[in-house]
């Protein structure tokens, strides 16, 4: 069974070794990737179609801490969270947390920020609402 090699989508000369993470165009080298980055690319249209069609993301390894889909929708629709996320400092902090190589250390630092604590409290009110014992 012969396997057909894909050719670089940039230089059209060499076999593909990599794919652009955004648009998935095949490329063969760093120089071709840099040439590709000279013009902005977009996400693969097939990914956009499947998400637009309302397909649910597959959770490969659910745990006891996995947030149910209905709670995620509640987070998405929360006006309180939308108001908090208008703050550029909070958005920057969340991006830093997401990219942090040491998540535990980054979270400890973020927990010192009153704005982050307000955000976390609001998220927890939705995801894990307190039950009244009265």
C-alpha positions in Angstrom: 0.0 0.0 0.0 1.6 3.2 -1.2 1.3 6.3 1.0 1.0 9.6 -0.8 3.1 12.4 0.6 1.6 15.8 0.9 3.6 18.6 -0.6 4.4 21.9 1.2 1.5 24.4 0.6 4.0 27.3 0.6 6.9 26.3 -1.7 5.1 23.4 -3.5 8.5 21.6 -3.7 9.2 19.6 -0.5 7.1 17.1 1.4 5.0 18.4 4.3 6.5 18.0 7.7 4.2 20.3 9.7 0.8 22.0 9.6 -0.1 25.6 10.6 -2.0 25.4 13.9 -4.6 28.0 12.6 -5.4 27.2 9.0 -3.7 23.7 8.8 -1.8 24.5 5.6 1.0 22.0 5.2 4.6 23.4 5.2 8.1 21.9 5.1 10.4 24.2 7.0 10.8 27.2 9.3 11.4 29.5 6.3 8.2 28.4 4.7 6.3 28.9 7.9 7.7 32.4 8.3 6.7 33.2 4.7 3.2 31.9 5.5 3.0 34.1 8.6 3.6 37.2 6.5 -0.1 37.2 5.7 -2.7 36.4 8.4 -4.4 33.1 8.1 -7.7 31.9 9.5 -9.0 28.8 11.3 -9.9 25.8 9.1 -13.4 26.4 7.7 -14.5 22.8 8.5 -13.9 23.5 12.2 -16.0 26.6 12.0 -18.9 24.7 10.3 -18.9 21.9 12.8 -19.0 24.4 15.7 -21.6 26.6 14.0 -23.8 23.5 13.5 -24.1 23.2 17.3 -22.0 20.1 17.7 -20.9 19.5 21.3 -17.2 19.4 22.1 -16.2 15.9 23.2 -14.8 15.7 26.7 -12.2 12.9 26.4 -11.3 12.4 30.0 -14.2 13.7 32.3 -13.4 13.9 36.0 -15.5 14.7 39.0 -14.4 18.4 38.5 -15.6 18.5 34.9 -18.2 21.3 34.6 -21.5 20.1 33.1 -22.5 21.7 29.8 -25.6 23.4 31.2 -23.4 25.2 33.8 -21.0 26.3 31.0 -24.0 27.8 29.2 -25.0 29.6 32.3 -21.4 31.1 32.6 -21.6 32.2 29.0 -25.0 34.0 29.6 -24.0 35.6 32.9 -24.3 39.4 32.7 -22.2 39.7 35.9 -19.3 37.9 34.3 -19.7 39.8 31.1 -19.4 43.1 33.1 -16.3 41.8 34.9 -14.7 40.7 31.6 -14.9 44.2 30.2 -12.0 45.0 32.5 -8.8 44.7 30.4 -6.7 44.0 33.5 -8.8 40.9 34.3 -8.6 39.7 30.7 -4.8 40.1 30.8 -4.6 38.2 34.0 -6.7 35.4 32.7 -4.5 35.1 29.5 -1.4 35.0 31.7 -3.0 32.2 33.8 -3.8 30.3 30.7 -0.3 30.5 29.3 1.5 30.0 32.6 4.0 27.1 32.7 3.4 26.6 36.4 -0.4 26.8 36.8 -0.4 26.2 40.6 2.1 29.1 41.2 0.2 31.4 38.7 -3.1 30.7 40.4 -1.6 31.5 43.9 -0.5 34.9 42.5 -3.9 35.5 40.8 -5.7 34.8 44.1 -4.0 37.8 45.6 -5.8 40.1 43.1 -9.2 41.3 44.4 -10.5 41.6 40.9 -9.6 38.0 40.2 -11.2 36.9 43.4 -14.4 38.7 42.5 -14.4 36.9 39.1 -13.7 33.5 40.7 -16.5 34.1 43.3 -18.9 34.9 40.5 -17.9 31.8 38.5 -18.3 29.6 41.6 -21.8 31.1 42.3 -22.9 29.7 39.0 -20.9 26.4 38.8 -21.3 25.4 42.5 -24.2 27.4 44.0 -24.4 27.2 47.8 -27.5 25.4 49.1 -29.4 27.2 51.9 -29.6 25.1 55.0 -32.4 27.2 56.5 
